[in-house]
Amino acid sequence: MEIKAQEVAKLRALTNAGMMDCKKALEESGGDFDKAVEYLRKKGAATSAKRADKEAKEGFIAAYAHGGRIASMVEINCETDFVAKNKDFQEFVRDIAMQVAASSPQYISREDVPKKVIEKEKEIKLEKLAGQKKPKGILDKIIEGKLEKFYEQACLMDQPYIKDTDIKVTDFVNEKVASIGEKIQIRRFERFEIGK
């Protein structure tokens, strides 16, 4: 199947992936645009996993402010100074800063949530369900589902990405890893809000 240059360009504009990666994705998916996007997302997750043991000592700090009432700062690290100085990478960091300002996460990932916080959340959810007479197995599944909702609100990487709510922040990060070919690590963030 012949893939047209404008299709490759359209996929590249949408995903920010390299031209050759976009062409291969379209070939692998038989020209199906949605499948090509999914292919690139999976490739991003695979690239991210491969680069997990690399050191990310360079990076960029970005700030975002909204209406003088909410602001955030984010530090995101990468492997090289070349990428840290790249405008595309810096824009990516600003997008994450905007996510932090808009969605108010408490932690970077679910691995950062202290065990006592998770236990307290479970306890609260169990108390709310105390009146319902459900078997323990069903209760455990309900609690697990409610914990997933907690992670989606409290953990940056689990939140729906504000510019495309069909994906999570972790998918957005993996796509960026695939397009630049380096490990990216969200090191820390801070959010400020008037009166809080």
Kinemage of the C-alpha trace (Angstrom):
@kinemage 1
@onewidth
@group {chain A} dominant
@subgroup {mainchain}
@vectorlist {calphas} color= white
{ca met a 1} P 0.000 0.000 0.000
{ca glu a 2} L 1.331 3.415 -0.964
{ca ile a 3} L 1.318 6.008 1.810
{ca lys a 4} L 0.963 9.587 0.617
{ca ala a 5} L 3.282 12.317 1.927
{ca gln a 6} L 0.346 14.470 3.090
{ca glu a 7} L -0.958 11.581 5.240
{ca val a 8} L 2.473 11.223 6.845
{ca ala a 9} L 2.622 15.003 7.415
{ca lys a 10} L -0.876 14.998 8.958
{ca leu a 11} L 0.059 12.173 11.366
{ca arg a 12} L 3.308 13.934 12.243
{ca ala a 13} L 1.469 17.189 13.012
{ca leu a 14} L -0.950 15.301 15.253
{ca thr a 15} L 1.556 13.143 17.140
{ca asn a 16} L 4.866 15.025 16.837
{ca ala a 17} L 6.554 11.714 15.962
{ca gly a 18} L 9.344 11.520 13.355
{ca met a 19} L 8.473 11.337 9.649
{ca met a 20} L 9.830 7.796 9.218
{ca asp a 21} L 7.979 6.613 12.354
{ca cys a 22} L 4.735 8.111 11.001
{ca lys a 23} L 5.229 6.441 7.623
{ca lys a 24} L 5.932 3.065 9.265
{ca ala a 25} L 2.886 3.471 11.556
{ca leu a 26} L 0.633 4.121 8.547
{ca glu a 27} L 2.120 1.149 6.687
{ca glu a 28} L 1.698 -1.152 9.701
{ca ser a 29} L -1.911 -0.043 10.185
{ca gly a 30} L -2.873 -0.322 6.520
{ca gly a 31} L -3.465 3.428 6.250
{ca asp a 32} L -5.932 3.477 9.186
{ca phe a 33} L -5.231 6.786 10.935
{ca asp a 34} L -6.554 5.790 14.386
{ca lys a 35} L -4.576 2.534 14.368
{ca ala a 36} L -1.461 4.468 13.313
{ca val a 37} L -1.846 6.821 16.293
{ca glu a 38} L -2.281 3.803 18.591
{ca tyr a 39} L 0.808 2.171 17.037
{ca leu a 40} L 2.860 5.313 17.775
{ca arg a 41} L 1.553 5.461 21.362
{ca lys a 42} L 2.587 1.847 21.952
{ca lys a 43} L 5.980 2.551 20.397
{ca gly a 44} L 6.335 5.532 22.755
{ca ala a 45} L 5.609 3.326 25.778
{ca ala a 46} L 8.155 0.760 24.538
{ca thr a 47} L 10.807 3.441 23.946
{ca ser a 48} L 10.098 4.875 27.385
{ca ala a 49} L 10.576 1.453 29.005
{ca lys a 50} L 13.876 0.916 27.113
{ca arg a 51} L 15.256 4.248 28.294
{ca ala a 52} L 14.128 3.875 31.927
{ca asp a 53} L 17.638 3.040 33.172
{ca lys a 54} L 19.267 6.068 31.487
{ca glu a 55} L 20.213 9.096 33.577
{ca ala a 56} L 18.303 12.315 33.037
{ca lys a 57} L 20.549 15.070 34.405
{ca glu a 58} L 19.696 17.898 32.028
{ca gly a 59} L 16.311 19.561 31.768
{ca phe a 60} L 14.153 22.626 31.859
{ca ile a 61} L 12.041 24.456 34.455
{ca ala a 62} L 8.862 26.135 33.279
{ca ala a 63} L 6.279 28.254 35.040
{ca tyr a 64} L 2.645 28.800 34.169
{ca ala a 65} L 0.328 31.444 35.631
{ca his a 66} L -3.416 31.851 35.157
{ca gly a 67} L -5.170 35.117 35.916
{ca gly a 68} L -2.827 36.059 38.746
{ca arg a 69} L -4.601 33.563 41.019
{ca ile a 70} L -3.070 30.193 40.131
{ca ala a 71} L 0.517 29.385 39.134
{ca ser a 72} L 2.755 26.371 38.872
{ca met a 73} L 6.405 25.492 38.328
{ca val a 74} L 7.647 22.195 36.941
{ca glu a 75} L 11.121 20.700 36.563
{ca ile a 76} L 11.412 18.026 33.864
{ca asn a 77} L 14.697 16.291 33.166
{ca cys a 78} L 16.075 14.780 29.972
{ca glu a 79} L 19.368 13.130 29.031
{ca thr a 80} L 21.114 15.863 27.007
{ca asp a 81} L 21.599 19.617 26.969
{ca phe a 82} L 20.671 19.530 23.254
{ca val a 83} L 17.135 18.353 24.071
{ca ala a 84} L 16.839 20.660 27.115
{ca lys a 85} L 17.432 23.680 24.831
{ca asn a 86} L 14.984 22.437 22.183
{ca lys a 87} L 11.884 24.656 21.869
{ca asp a 88} L 9.621 21.612 21.402
{ca phe a 89} L 10.841 20.099 24.691
{ca gln a 90} L 10.451 23.424 26.492
{ca glu a 91} L 6.893 23.736 25.170
{ca phe a 92} L 6.226 20.219 26.467
{ca val a 93} L 7.422 21.294 29.945
{ca arg a 94} L 5.121 24.334 29.801
{ca asp a 95} L 2.204 22.051 28.870
{ca ile a 96} L 2.899 19.941 31.969
{ca ala a 97} L 3.077 23.123 34.083
{ca met a 98} L -0.355 24.088 32.684
{ca gln a 99} L -1.643 20.589 33.583
{ca val a 100} L -0.417 21.051 37.174
{ca ala a 101} L -2.071 24.469 37.456
{ca ala a 102} L -5.369 23.218 36.012
{ca ser a 103} L -5.643 19.793 37.671
{ca ser a 104} L -3.939 20.327 41.030
{ca pro a 105} L -2.204 16.938 41.451
{ca gln a 106} L -0.666 16.043 44.814
{ca tyr a 107} L 1.864 13.469 43.587
{ca ile a 108} L 3.778 12.732 40.383
{ca ser a 109} L 2.792 9.045 40.201
{ca arg a 110} L 0.897 6.461 42.247
{ca glu a 111} L 4.243 5.081 43.445
{ca asp a 112} L 4.776 8.404 45.251
{ca val a 113} L 1.569 8.130 47.299
{ca pro a 114} L 2.503 7.171 50.891
{ca lys a 115} L 1.063 3.826 52.073
{ca lys a 116} L -0.688 5.528 55.004
{ca val a 117} L -2.547 7.821 52.565
{ca ile a 118} L -3.711 4.802 50.539
{ca glu a 119} L -4.796 2.995 53.726
{ca lys a 120} L -6.711 6.094 54.879
{ca glu a 121} L -8.447 6.341 51.477
{ca lys a 122} L -9.455 2.661 51.699
{ca glu a 123} L -10.746 3.198 55.241
{ca ile a 124} L -12.870 6.194 54.161
{ca lys a 125} L -14.296 4.285 51.192
{ca leu a 126} L -15.099 1.257 53.383
{ca glu a 127} L -16.915 3.466 55.923
{ca lys a 128} L -19.046 4.919 53.133
{ca leu a 129} L -19.985 1.397 52.012
{ca ala a 130} L -20.560 0.071 55.543
{ca gly a 131} L -24.373 0.106 55.252
{ca gln a 132} L -24.362 -1.981 52.091
{ca lys a 133} L -24.384 -5.719 52.602
{ca lys a 134} L -22.063 -6.867 49.850
{ca pro a 135} L -19.710 -9.871 49.795
{ca lys a 136} L -16.046 -9.087 50.599
{ca gly a 137} L -14.918 -9.875 47.019
{ca ile a 138} L -17.382 -7.340 45.606
{ca leu a 139} L -16.385 -4.754 48.237
{ca asp a 140} L -12.706 -5.224 47.331
{ca lys a 141} L -13.482 -4.586 43.648
{ca ile a 142} L -15.502 -1.459 44.499
{ca ile a 143} L -12.666 -0.146 46.702
{ca glu a 144} L -10.136 -0.854 43.947
{ca gly a 145} L -12.274 1.085 41.456
{ca lys a 146} L -12.583 3.997 43.875
{ca leu a 147} L -8.804 3.969 44.443
{ca glu a 148} L -8.295 4.211 40.675
{ca lys a 149} L -10.478 7.344 40.701
{ca phe a 150} L -8.355 8.708 43.577
{ca tyr a 151} L -5.160 8.114 41.551
{ca glu a 152} L -6.705 9.859 38.529
{ca gln a 153} L -7.286 12.959 40.634
{ca ala a 154} L -4.234 12.929 42.905
{ca cys a 155} L -1.440 11.637 40.623
{ca leu a 156} L -0.192 13.755 37.733
{ca met a 157} L 0.757 10.779 35.533
{ca asp a 158} L -2.705 9.181 35.962
{ca gln a 159} L -4.679 12.341 35.190
{ca pro a 160} L -6.443 12.804 31.846
{ca tyr a 161} L -4.265 15.182 29.813
{ca ile a 162} L -6.073 18.548 29.677
{ca lys a 163} L -5.371 19.158 25.974
{ca asp a 164} L -6.581 15.663 24.963
{ca thr a 165} L -8.711 13.957 27.622
{ca asp a 166} L -8.720 10.691 25.651
{ca ile a 167} L -5.183 10.080 26.891
{ca lys a 168} L -3.477 10.260 30.270
{ca val a 169} L -0.442 12.406 31.082
{ca thr a 170} L 1.688 9.229 31.071
{ca asp a 171} L 0.680 8.638 27.404
{ca phe a 172} L 1.597 12.228 26.548
{ca val a 173} L 5.013 11.772 28.206
{ca asn a 174} L 5.578 8.455 26.390
{ca glu a 175} L 4.742 10.097 23.052
{ca lys a 176} L 7.324 12.781 23.774
{ca val a 177} L 9.927 10.138 24.711
{ca ala a 178} L 9.267 8.410 21.367
{ca ser a 179} L 9.563 11.630 19.376
{ca ile a 180} L 12.814 12.873 20.985
{ca gly a 181} L 14.375 9.473 21.708
{ca glu a 182} L 15.479 10.340 25.257
{ca lys a 183} L 14.359 9.527 28.758
{ca ile a 184} L 12.099 12.201 30.223
{ca gln a 185} L 11.493 12.415 33.945
{ca ile a 186} L 9.118 14.756 35.740
{ca arg a 187} L 11.330 15.578 38.717
{ca arg a 188} L 9.094 17.879 40.777
{ca phe a 189} L 6.338 20.453 40.667
{ca glu a 190} L 4.789 23.105 42.858
{ca arg a 191} L 1.359 24.690 42.550
{ca phe a 192} L 0.314 28.015 44.055
{ca glu a 193} L -3.216 29.336 44.509
{ca ile a 194} L -4.355 32.539 46.180
{ca gly a 195} L -5.664 31.819 49.687
{ca lys a 196} L -4.478 28.176 49.796
